[in-house]
Amino acid sequence: MMRSSSSILPRYLVICRLMSGSSLRSIVFVLEHLKDYKAPQTLVEGLELVLEEEAVEFVISIWRQIIFESTAYGEGLHTKIMLDD
């Protein structure tokens, strides 16, 4: 399934903001996971090696923020994450 760049943009911005203190390798891992439309559980399993018990909470927060930002973006609303560079 091909997505337009406008529907993918909020996801990349959200991940870059949420993971700003993380290693580039971790950020790329999460972005690749989302780009390939893999299940959230797969992301949890991949992050458990690094985040241990915090992996589930982190993945939940990622998805909540992605849903919020994607909905706002689709409605033409610009949130702080969308406006900050």
N, C-alpha and C positions, 0 to 999 in steps of 0.2 A: 504494500500500500504506500503510495507516494504522498507525502504531505507537502504543503506549500511552506516556503521559508517563513511566512508570517505566523504560522501556527507552531513552528519549531522554535522560533526566536525566544519566546518567554521561557521555555524550558532551559535553554542554554544560559540565559541571564540569571535565572533563579539558581542554578547549580553553581555558577561561578561566584555568585554572591554568598551563598550558604557555605561554600567550601573555600572561601578566600584564604584561610589560614592553612589549608591542606597542601599536601605535595601535588605537584603537577600530575604525577602518575595516578593518584587517587581521583583527581578531577577528571582526567581522561577516562579512567575506568567507569565512572558513573555516567559521563556523557555518552560513551560508547554503548553502555547498557541501555540507556534511554533511546538512543538513536536506533538500536536494533529491536525496540519494542519488546524487551524481555520482561518476564513477570517480576513483580516487586520481591517475591521470595528469593529469586535468583540473586538479586542485588544484595539482599540481607545476607545470604550465604557468602557472597564474595567479600562483603565488608566485615563480616564477623572475625576474620583473621586479624584485622587491624583495630576495629572498634569494640570487639567482644560483645558485652551485654548492651552496649549503646547502639548497635547496628539497627535493631528493630525500630527504636525511637527515631533514629536519624532518617531512615527510609520513610517512615510515616511523615516526618516533618517535610521531607523533600516533596512527597506526593501531595500533601496538603498545600504547600506553597505553589507547586506547579499548577494544580487545579485552580487555585485562586488567581494566579497571574494569567493563566490561559483564558479564563472566563473574563477577567477584566480587560485583557487585550482584545478579545473577540467583541466586547461591547464598546470598544473605543476608549476605554478608561486607561489612564496611565498612572501606575502606582509608583511608589518611590524606587523600587527595583528597576522599573522600566525607564525611569528618568535619570537615574544616577549613571555616571560613566566612570 
